[in-house]
Amino acid sequence: MKIGIPDVEARKFSDAFNRGGAVVTVRTREIDADNVHRLLSACGAVDVDERIRPESRRRSTG
């Protein structure tokens, strides 16, 4: 958790690791970003920021 990212972000990654996941980062040119995103998605990758807990979803809609 001491790699230079905010604690909130580090906790998300830590939770993903604890569930058996891995973190993959890719440095690419902006022009290739959509292709990289499609490739990772096709391999089953998920964006931890897009995983919203049900209780968070209820709060944000009301």
Backbone as a printed PyTorch tensor [residue, N CA C, xyz], in Angstrom:
tensor([[[  0.8220,  -1.1950,   0.0000],
         [  0.0000,   0.0000,   0.0000],
         [  0.8650,   1.2560,   0.0000]],

        [[  2.1470,   1.1130,  -0.0400],
         [  3.0460,   2.2680,  -0.0060],
         [  3.7460,   2.4420,  -1.3560]],

        [[  2.9880,   2.4910,  -2.4450],
         [  3.6140,   2.6290,  -3.7630],
         [  3.3150,   3.9710,  -4.4140]],

        [[  2.8650,   4.9370,  -3.6210],
         [  2.6690,   6.2670,  -4.1590],
         [  1.2990,   6.5550,  -4.7280]],

        [[  0.3100,   5.7340,  -4.3970],
         [ -1.0540,   6.0180,  -4.8380],
         [ -1.9140,   6.2800,  -3.6070]],

        [[ -3.0090,   7.0240,  -3.7820],
         [ -3.8670,   7.3310,  -2.6350],
         [ -4.3930,   6.0620,  -1.9550]],

        [[ -4.6310,   6.1580,  -0.6390],
         [ -5.1060,   5.0050,   0.1340],
         [ -6.3800,   4.3940,  -0.4330]],

        [[ -7.3080,   5.2210,  -0.8970],
         [ -8.5720,   4.7060,  -1.4440],
         [ -8.2910,   3.8030,  -2.6450]],

        [[ -7.4130,   4.2570,  -3.5330],
         [ -7.0540,   3.4530,  -4.6960],
         [ -6.3380,   2.1770,  -4.2630]],

        [[ -5.4170,   2.2950,  -3.3320],
         [ -4.6580,   1.1350,  -2.8620],
         [ -5.5810,   0.0910,  -2.2550]],

        [[ -6.6030,   0.5280,  -1.5310],
         [ -7.5530,  -0.4310,  -0.9340],
         [ -8.3120,  -1.1930,  -2.0110]],

        [[ -8.6970,  -0.5060,  -3.1040],
         [ -9.3990,  -1.1940,  -4.1950],
         [ -8.5240,  -2.2880,  -4.7800]],

        [[ -7.2540,  -1.9620,  -5.0220],
         [ -6.3530,  -2.9650,  -5.5690],
         [ -6.1110,  -4.0870,  -4.5770]],

        [[ -5.9690,  -3.7490,  -3.3100],
         [ -5.7550,  -4.7490,  -2.2800],
         [ -6.9370,  -5.7110,  -2.2080]],

        [[ -8.1490,  -5.1680,  -2.2580],
         [ -9.3500,  -6.0180,  -2.2500],
         [ -9.3540,  -6.9570,  -3.4510]],

        [[ -8.9740,  -6.4390,  -4.6150],
         [ -8.9370,  -7.2740,  -5.8230],
         [ -7.9160,  -8.3970,  -5.6710]],

        [[ -6.7400,  -8.0830,  -5.1200],
         [ -5.7220,  -9.1150,  -4.8720],
         [ -6.2530, -10.1760,  -3.9180]],

        [[ -6.9240,  -9.7340,  -2.8590],
         [ -7.4420, -10.6730,  -1.8570],
         [ -8.4940, -11.6040,  -2.4360]],

        [[ -9.1560, -11.1880,  -3.5110],
         [-10.1370, -12.0480,  -4.1810],
         [ -9.4860, -12.9140,  -5.2520]],

        [[ -8.1500, -12.8660,  -5.3280],
         [ -7.4450, -13.7130,  -6.2820],
         [ -7.1280, -13.0400,  -7.5990]],

        [[ -7.3510, -11.7500,  -7.6960],
         [ -7.1060, -11.0330,  -8.9360],
         [ -5.6650, -10.5920,  -9.0890]],

        [[ -5.4060,  -9.9640, -10.1910],
         [ -4.0890,  -9.4040, -10.4930],
         [ -4.2940,  -8.0160, -11.0820]],

        [[ -3.2760,  -7.2040, -11.0070],
         [ -3.3300,  -5.8720, -11.5980],
         [ -2.4150,  -5.8600, -12.8100]],

        [[ -2.9570,  -5.3970, -13.9090],
         [ -2.1890,  -5.2570, -15.1350],
         [ -2.2340,  -3.7920, -15.5290]],

        [[ -1.0840,  -3.2020, -15.7360],
         [ -1.0400,  -1.8340, -16.2290],
         [ -0.3910,  -1.8430, -17.6010]],

        [[ -0.8360,  -0.9290, -18.4270],
         [ -0.3070,  -0.8390, -19.7850],
         [  0.0010,   0.6210, -20.0800]],

        [[  1.1960,   0.8610, -20.5340],
         [  1.5440,   2.2010, -21.0030],
         [  1.4930,   2.1490, -22.5240]],

        [[  0.6480,   2.9720, -23.1040],
         [  0.4720,   2.9430, -24.5500],
         [  0.2390,   4.3460, -25.0750]],

        [[  0.3410,   4.4660, -26.3600],
         [  0.0020,   5.7360, -26.9820],
         [ -1.5200,   5.8840, -26.9570]],

        [[ -1.9870,   7.1110, -26.8650],
         [ -3.4350,   7.3470, -26.8050],
         [ -4.1530,   6.7470, -28.0020]],

        [[ -3.5190,   6.7810, -29.1500],
         [ -4.1440,   6.2550, -30.3610],
         [ -4.4150,   4.7440, -30.2590]],

        [[ -3.6530,   4.0330, -29.4390],
         [ -3.8200,   2.5840, -29.2750],
         [ -4.6810,   2.1980, -28.0710]],

        [[ -5.1120,   3.1650, -27.2870],
         [ -5.8030,   2.8810, -26.0260],
         [ -7.0730,   2.0630, -26.2310]],

        [[ -7.8760,   2.3730, -27.2420],
         [ -9.1110,   1.6070, -27.4680],
         [ -8.8140,   0.1520, -27.7980]],

        [[ -7.7840,  -0.0920, -28.6020],
         [ -7.4160,  -1.4670, -28.9360],
         [ -6.9400,  -2.2280, -27.7020]],

        [[ -6.1590,  -1.5770, -26.8640],
         [ -5.6820,  -2.2100, -25.6380],
         [ -6.8650,  -2.5250, -24.7290]],

        [[ -7.7910,  -1.5870, -24.5940],
         [ -8.9810,  -1.8070, -23.7620],
         [ -9.7830,  -2.9930, -24.2680]],

        [[ -9.9920,  -3.0780, -25.5820],
         [-10.7410,  -4.2100, -26.1520],
         [-10.0170,  -5.5300, -25.8970]],

        [[ -8.7060,  -5.5370, -26.0540],
         [ -7.9340,  -6.7560, -25.8340],
         [ -8.0380,  -7.2190, -24.3840]],

        [[ -7.8550,  -6.2980, -23.4520],
         [ -7.9540,  -6.6720, -22.0430],
         [ -9.3650,  -7.1480, -21.7000]],

        [[-10.3780,  -6.4620, -22.2100],
         [-11.7670,  -6.8740, -21.9470],
         [-12.0370,  -8.2620, -22.5020]],

        [[-11.5220,  -8.5490, -23.6930],
         [-11.7180,  -9.8680, -24.3030],
         [-11.0690, -10.9730, -23.4710]],

        [[-10.0620, -10.6100, -22.6960],
         [ -9.3760, -11.5870, -21.8390],
         [ -9.9980, -11.6850, -20.4460]],

        [[-11.0990, -10.9550, -20.2260],
         [-11.8010, -11.0440, -18.9520],
         [-11.4180,  -9.9950, -17.9300]],

        [[-10.6690,  -8.9970, -18.3440],
         [-10.2510,  -7.9520, -17.4050],
         [-11.4570,  -7.1090, -16.9730]],

        [[-11.4040,  -6.6240, -15.7540],
         [-12.4350,  -5.7220, -15.2490],
         [-11.7680,  -4.4660, -14.7130]],

        [[-12.4750,  -3.3750, -14.7850],
         [-11.9960,  -2.1070, -14.2440],
         [-12.5350,  -1.9940, -12.8270]],

        [[-11.6450,  -1.9410, -11.8360],
         [-12.1140,  -1.9060, -10.4530],
         [-12.9460,  -0.6670, -10.1740]],

        [[-12.7450,   0.4150, -10.9280],
         [-13.5570,   1.6140, -10.7450],
         [-14.9770,   1.4260, -11.2540]],

        [[-15.1940,   0.4850, -12.1520],
         [-16.5330,   0.2430, -12.6970],
         [-17.3390,  -0.7380, -11.8570]],

        [[-16.6970,  -1.3900, -10.9060],
         [-17.4080,  -2.3190, -10.0200],
         [-17.9890,  -1.5400,  -8.8660]],

        [[-19.2990,  -1.3140,  -8.9230],
         [-19.9760,  -0.5270,  -7.8860],
         [-20.7350,  -1.4820,  -6.9920]],

        [[-20.5340,  -1.3260,  -5.6890],
         [-21.2740,  -2.1610,  -4.7420],
         [-22.7480,  -1.7820,  -4.7910]],

        [[-23.6450,  -2.7540,  -4.5980],
         [-25.0840,  -2.4460,  -4.6500],
         [-25.4860,  -1.3030,  -3.7280]],

        [[-24.9100,  -1.2180,  -2.5210],
         [-25.3150,  -0.1380,  -1.6130],
         [-24.8600,   1.2180,  -2.1390]],

        [[-23.7420,   1.2880,  -2.8450],
         [-23.2910,   2.5400,  -3.4500],
         [-24.2230,   2.9510,  -4.5840]],

        [[-24.6810,   1.9820,  -5.3530],
         [-25.5590,   2.2580,  -6.4650],
         [-26.8700,   2.8390,  -5.9670]],

        [[-27.4040,   2.2900,  -4.8690],
         [-28.6680,   2.8020,  -4.3380],
         [-28.5260,   4.2570,  -3.8930]],

        [[-27.4220,   4.5800,  -3.2470],
         [-27.2150,   5.9500,  -2.7790],
         [-27.0820,   6.9130,  -3.9270]],

        [[-26.3990,   6.5120,  -5.0120],
         [-26.1390,   7.4300,  -6.0840],
         [-27.3760,   7.7150,  -6.9340]],

        [[-28.3930,   6.8420,  -6.8840],
         [-29.5800,   7.0640,  -7.6920],
         [-30.6620,   7.7880,  -6.9360]],

        [[-30.5220,   7.9630,  -5.6330],
         [-31.6090,   8.5430,  -4.8790],
         [-31.3060,   9.8930,  -4.4450]]])
